[in-house]
């Protein structure tokens, strides 16, 4: 243990490993899968035919009828998007999919909130924006489950409303679930929904609604004697939004992502996805889920954070490769600005904590930060960085254009952030103006003079829910790696798998002798270590302090490509003396 960090090896039951190996799984992969809770070979199938059926997704059949009837009547449909990557991809999937399934181009429109002006979700103001398109039907994607006023306003204006979302619904004071009075709600987390993948992203929910719509149209004879539209052409977008939203990669989500990656690696992707990969300097043939999370997703999210998410949505909607390239380069420039702002805000946040004295900050069970100079679009990223360093639930606030404080939070295992906000709202009924989110990420809005009260209320809940053990960061590792697995075929096999939230990429751990060490570019530690019986090169990015001669390293494997040659690279993540 070092500075509150504990490296814990995953339990990979030998009997389960043997079962997976007997089914033809590589011994290393069998160990990795068993340590991540895979219990049968069936869970590993990436076959699109093994996707869960839309029949079990509550509201999907009714949504299909509502959409089919609107399309058949030539009614206008307006999609209400969200300003993150999940919302942008869900909007693109909705519009592309509805067009494939018969909606006329002139009948399809979309609107997306500006976070600095409209706030989150289907608000009455967003309904007024949509009203300009004279829609018969509003379809929310990745939002709407808590949009009571917006749904009521839309219906009062004569619009029908279909809510597709994956966020947790609101709770009344008596603990019962409150839902907006939409015509149809599709959300696996609403009461009575038997859909097994509760972690599906908003883009996945919309994709399933399209599957249900196509099935209904087939029943109605729309495709009699002809080939039905291929919805798998949308899976690159579904995969991108799923990984970028950091939802748990359960078996169904892994299949969606795997199918999307398969299309991209084969060169069958939307022009916007290809353009974003090129702008990020990534190779489509080697595309991985990591590229979604660390390259494409941030570039799309940057538009919603600093500019207008319309840029991101248009990039994903266009079929013109040249326009896609122009939009991707614009997103690239915005993302560079985002990184600069983020760096400055993170430094300010850490300076605040330093002023509070490191000892007192480390003793706190939760972190709450605010500065007049913080940018509303960046607070969530900074909260995540502070949370990662201090291993505490963290909220970072900025002042919005309306003068209110807009906060974004990130959490740790054992502290359900949305439930914590719900408890705070019950204990202090007038404190939170709005709140919502998930276990690990949530947001809320406060009056400026409520900041101190909120910080105290969050600290109180954290003190009640988190003990000393929970406040020590744990990094789960996959143990030592056998010498024969330090080869390119093994690394390529690892990189071809679908890893992500809840199904983390392999992190190995072993005792090493440090043979040599030096700084590269004054900010990276280049190492030569005795590891698994042989001297090997390793690098620790962002580390400048030297290591002792004997140390326990947690590391990942990657392929280092230089001047046309490839070799295995050991990338160090952390160490314990």
Buried (B, 14 or more C-beta within 10 A) or exposed (E): EEEEBEBEEBEBEEEBBEBBBEEEBBEBBBBBBBBBBBEEBEBBBBEBEEBBEBEBBBBBBBBBBBBBBBBEEEBBBBBBBBBBBBBBBBBBBBBBBBBBBBBEEEBBBBBBBBBBEBBBBBBBBBBBBBBEBEBBBBBBBBBBBBBBBBBBBBBEBEBBBBBBBBBBBBBEEEEEBEBBEBBBBBBBBBEEBEBBBBBBBBBBBBBBBBBBBBBBBEEEEBEEEEEEBEBBBBBBBBBBBBBBBBBBBBBBBBBBBBBBBBBBBEEBBBBBBBBBBBBBEBEBEBBBBBBBBBBBBBBBBBBBBBBBBBBBBBBBBBEEEEBBBBBBBBBBEBBEEBBEBBEBBBEBBBEBBEEBEEEEBBEBBBBBBBBEEBBBBBBBBBBBBBBEBBBBBBBBBBBBEEEBBBBBBBBBEEBBBBBBBBBBBEEBEEBBBBBBBBBBBBBBBBBEEBBEBBBEBBBBBBEEBBEEEBBEBBBBBBBBBEEEBBEEEBBEBBBEBBBBBBBBBBBBBBEBEBEEBEEEEEEBBBBBBBBBEEEBBBBBEEBEEEBEEEBBBBBBBBBBEEEEEEEBBBEBBBBBE
